[in-house]
Amino acid sequence: MNEFEEIVRETLANPQNQGEMEDADSVGTVGSPDCGDMLRMWLKFKQQDGKKVIDKASFQSFGCQTAIAVASMATEMLKGKTAEEAEQMGAEELSGDLGALPPMKIHCGQLVEGALKNALGNEPAQTPADDTDTNTLAQSMSLAQSKPKQSGKIKIIKLDQ
């Protein structure tokens, strides 16, 4: 087993910040229901030293183990960052201790980056019209597959593979 696989395995044994955050200030969702990779990220902000910084971040993922590992690491790294600092973080940086992702796993980092940027408001979110904030990621994914032309809060982005 190589170092990358070992770090993914260790991260999956104890993923950090997994699950919905009911009191989040913002939520971002990105993915492709066609291939099954989707990720939702919640952000909670606080005031610190006169700046608005990320206090907590959490995620829910339908995706491969690498996407879950990257999201787990990213949510830890985001704590204490301003929205501007978080916006500057790319997929490679969000991958943390995993380092450079193998070519077939690069989309996992892009998935996490897309959810973060969506949560930060840099990309307008879209969702089916009858989706509500109480829907789980699975319900939102199902709605997106059944009504892909509707607009609202979840943005479905086709990932290049």
N, C-alpha and C positions, 0 to 999 in steps of 0.2 A: 504494500500500500504506500503511495507517495504522500508527501507532506500535505498537499492540497486535500486529498481524500481524508486524511487523518483529522485535519482541522474542521472539515465539514462534519465528520462523524462526531467529534467532540462538541461542536456547536449544536448539532441536532439532539444530542443527549440532554442538553439543558438550554433550550432556546430562551433568549431574553425578550421580554416585552411583547409576547405573543398574546393576541386577543384584542377585543374591542375596548375602546376607552369612551365611556359614556359622557364624560364632561369635557371632551376634546374641543379645542377652539377651531380646528380645521381638520378636514378629512380629504384624502386624495386617493383615487382609485385608477388603476391603469392595468391593461392587459389585453389578451386576445381570447375570447371565448372559443374561437375556432381551434386553437391548440391547447386550451385549458389553463394557460398561465395567466393568473390574475393576482394582483396584490393591492391591498387597501392599507393605507398608513394614516394613523391619527396623530395629531400634534396638540400639545397643551403648552401654552406660553406662560411666563411669569415676568415680572419686572425685576431686574437685577442691575444695580449700579446705573440706574437711569435708562437702561436698555431693555427692550422686549427680547427675551431669550427663550429657547425651547426648554421647558421644564421636564416634559415627558414625551416619549414617542412610543407608539405600539403599532403592531401590524397583524394582518390576517393574510394568509397566502394560499392560493391554489396554484401549485407549481412544483417544480422539482426541488430536491433537497438543497441544491446550491442556492436557489432563490430564497428559501427559508433561512439558510445560514447567512446570506448577505443581508437580508432584512433584519435579522437578529443583531448582527454586528452594527449595522447602520443606525438602528434605533438607540444603541448605547452611545455611539459616537456623536449623535445629534444633540445630546443633553448639554446645555450650556452655550450652544451656538445661537447667534442671532439669525433671523430669517435670511438676512443678506449673506452671512457666512454659509449657512446651509444651502442656499441657492447656488453658491459657487462650487459645491461638492459634486464631483462627477461620479460615474459608475465605478471607476477604478478606486477612488478614494473611499467610497462607501463600502467597498468589498473588504476593507480593514485587513485583518490578519490573513485572509485568504490570498492576498496578493493579486497578481495579474490572473484573471480567470482564463481557463482554457478556451480556445476559440469557440467550441460548441456550447460554452456556458456564458459567454459575454452578454447574451440577452438577459440573463438573471440580474446582473448589475444594472442594466438599462431599465429593467422592470422596476427595481427599487428606486432608481433615480427618477423615473417618470412619476411614480406615486408620490415621492417627496415634492417634486416640482408642482404637481397637481395640488397637493395639500397646501403648498405655499402660495397658491393662487396664480402661478405663472401661466397656466394653461386652463382655459375654462373647462369645468367638469361637465359631463353629460351623462344622462341616465334615462331609462324609459320613463315616460310621463307618470306612470302610476307607482313608481318606486318611492319609498319613504325612507327617512333617516333610520328607521327601525329595522330595515331589511339587513340580513346578514350578507356577507360576500357571496355565498352560494346562491341566495335568492336573487341578488342583483345580477349575478352572472347568468342565471336562468332567464331572468327578465330580458337581459341584454341579448341573449341568443334568440328569444322568441320575438323580440321587437327591435331589431337592430337599427331601424331608421328613425326612431323616436329620439327626442333630445331631453336633457334635464341635468342630472348631477354627475353621472359616471361617464368618463371618457374612455371609450374602447379604442385602443391603439393597436394596430396590427404590427407585430414585432417581426423584423427581418431575422431569418435564421440561417 
